[in-house]
Amino acid sequence: QVQLVESGGGLVQAGGSLRLSCAASGRTWDTYAMGWFRRAPGKEREIVATFILAGAAVPYYADPVKGRFTISRDNRKKTVYLQMNSLKPEDTAVYYCAAVTTTNWGGPRGQYDYWGQGTQVTVSS
Protein backbone atom coordinates (compact mmCIF):
# COMPACT_ATOMS: atom_id res chain seq x y z
CA GLN A 1 0.00 0.00 0.00
CA VAL A 2 0.99 3.58 -0.64
CA GLN A 3 -0.25 6.41 1.54
CA LEU A 4 -0.62 9.89 0.09
CA VAL A 5 -1.11 13.01 2.18
CA GLU A 6 -1.88 16.35 0.53
CA SER A 7 -1.37 19.77 2.02
CA GLY A 8 -1.23 23.37 0.96
CA GLY A 9 -4.81 24.13 -0.01
CA GLY A 10 -6.61 27.24 1.10
CA LEU A 11 -8.41 30.40 0.09
CA VAL A 12 -6.80 32.78 -2.39
CA GLN A 13 -7.94 35.66 -4.52
CA ALA A 14 -8.12 35.36 -8.29
CA GLY A 15 -4.68 35.91 -9.80
CA GLY A 16 -2.96 34.54 -6.73
CA SER A 17 -0.85 31.43 -6.23
CA LEU A 18 -0.83 28.31 -4.10
CA ARG A 19 1.49 25.32 -3.88
CA LEU A 20 0.12 21.92 -3.07
CA SER A 21 2.29 19.13 -1.69
CA CYS A 22 1.74 15.39 -1.72
CA ALA A 23 3.89 13.24 0.52
CA ALA A 24 4.06 9.53 -0.30
CA SER A 25 4.89 6.75 2.12
CA GLY A 26 4.63 2.98 2.27
CA ARG A 27 5.38 0.76 -0.73
CA THR A 28 6.55 3.56 -2.94
CA TRP A 29 9.18 1.50 -4.74
CA ASP A 30 6.66 0.37 -7.35
CA THR A 31 5.12 3.78 -7.94
CA TYR A 32 5.44 4.56 -11.64
CA ALA A 33 3.62 7.86 -11.92
CA MET A 34 1.93 10.42 -9.72
CA GLY A 35 -0.47 13.15 -10.51
CA TRP A 36 -3.03 15.67 -9.40
CA PHE A 37 -6.76 15.56 -10.00
CA ARG A 38 -9.58 17.84 -8.91
CA ARG A 39 -13.31 17.74 -8.38
CA ALA A 40 -15.29 20.94 -8.49
CA PRO A 41 -18.74 21.19 -6.89
CA GLY A 42 -21.31 19.44 -9.06
CA LYS A 43 -18.71 18.19 -11.53
CA GLU A 44 -16.86 14.97 -12.15
CA ARG A 45 -13.28 14.48 -11.12
CA GLU A 46 -10.80 15.61 -13.77
CA ILE A 47 -7.11 15.27 -14.32
CA VAL A 48 -4.92 18.30 -13.68
CA ALA A 49 -1.34 17.15 -14.20
CA THR A 50 0.68 14.00 -13.98
CA PHE A 51 4.12 12.66 -14.74
CA ILE A 52 6.21 9.52 -14.73
CA LEU A 53 8.61 9.55 -11.78
CA ALA A 54 11.64 7.97 -13.42
CA GLY A 55 13.78 9.61 -16.03
CA ALA A 56 13.08 12.88 -17.73
CA ALA A 57 9.56 12.27 -18.97
CA VAL A 58 7.59 15.34 -19.98
CA PRO A 59 4.73 16.10 -17.61
CA TYR A 60 1.15 15.96 -18.83
CA TYR A 61 -1.11 18.96 -18.21
CA ALA A 62 -4.79 19.31 -18.82
CA ASP A 63 -5.62 22.15 -21.20
CA PRO A 64 -7.31 24.39 -18.59
CA VAL A 65 -4.12 24.61 -16.51
CA LYS A 66 -1.41 24.69 -19.16
CA GLY A 67 0.91 27.62 -18.69
CA ARG A 68 -0.38 28.30 -15.16
CA PHE A 69 0.30 25.12 -13.17
CA THR A 70 3.58 23.26 -12.77
CA ILE A 71 4.02 19.76 -11.39
CA SER A 72 7.36 18.83 -9.86
CA ARG A 73 8.90 16.27 -7.54
CA ASP A 74 11.50 15.77 -4.86
CA ASN A 75 12.50 12.12 -5.05
CA ARG A 76 14.49 12.26 -1.83
CA LYS A 77 11.46 13.49 0.08
CA LYS A 78 9.04 11.31 -1.94
CA THR A 79 6.96 14.41 -2.45
CA VAL A 80 5.16 15.78 -5.48
CA TYR A 81 4.21 19.42 -5.77
CA LEU A 82 1.68 21.39 -7.77
CA GLN A 83 2.53 25.05 -8.15
CA MET A 84 -0.62 26.92 -9.16
CA ASN A 85 -0.26 30.46 -10.49
CA SER A 86 -2.74 32.92 -11.97
CA LEU A 87 -5.54 31.12 -10.20
CA LYS A 88 -9.10 31.58 -11.42
CA PRO A 89 -12.42 31.07 -9.66
CA GLU A 90 -13.02 28.05 -11.90
CA ASP A 91 -9.99 26.39 -10.32
CA THR A 92 -11.99 26.07 -7.10
CA ALA A 93 -12.15 22.37 -6.27
CA VAL A 94 -10.94 19.64 -3.98
CA TYR A 95 -7.53 18.62 -5.26
CA TYR A 96 -6.41 15.00 -4.95
CA CYS A 97 -3.01 13.43 -5.28
CA ALA A 98 -2.88 10.02 -6.95
CA ALA A 99 -0.30 7.35 -7.69
CA VAL A 100 -0.22 4.37 -10.03
CA THR A 101 2.01 1.31 -10.08
CA THR A 102 4.07 0.13 -13.01
CA THR A 103 1.69 -2.75 -13.61
CA ASN A 104 -1.39 -0.58 -13.92
CA TRP A 105 0.03 2.41 -15.79
CA GLY A 106 -2.23 3.11 -18.72
CA GLY A 107 -1.26 6.67 -19.55
CA PRO A 108 -2.04 9.95 -17.79
CA ARG A 109 -5.78 9.36 -18.03
CA GLY A 110 -5.65 5.71 -17.03
CA GLN A 111 -6.53 4.23 -13.69
CA TYR A 112 -4.69 5.18 -10.51
CA ASP A 113 -4.18 2.83 -7.59
CA TYR A 114 -3.83 5.16 -4.63
CA TRP A 115 -5.49 8.42 -3.67
CA GLY A 116 -5.01 11.04 -1.01
CA GLN A 117 -7.79 12.48 1.09
CA GLY A 118 -7.93 15.73 -0.86
CA THR A 119 -7.26 19.36 -0.05
CA GLN A 120 -9.66 22.22 -0.70
CA VAL A 121 -8.64 25.08 -2.97
CA THR A 122 -10.99 28.06 -3.12
CA VAL A 123 -10.36 30.98 -5.46
CA SER A 124 -12.43 34.08 -4.84
CA SER A 125 -13.24 36.58 -7.56
Sequence and secondary structure as in RCSB ss.txt:
>XXXX:A:sequence
QVQLVESGGGLVQAGGSLRLSCAASGRTWDTYAMGWFRRAPGKEREIVATFILAGAAVPYYADPVKGRFTISRDN
RKKTVYLQMNSLKPEDTAVYYCAAVTTTNWGGPRGQYDYWGQGTQVTVSS
>XXXX:A:secstr
 EEEEEE  EEEETT  EEEEEEEEESGGGEEEEEEEEE TTS  EEEEEEESSTT   EE GGGTTTEEEEEET
TTTEEEEEE S  GGG EEEEEEEEETTT   TTS  SEE   EEEEEE 
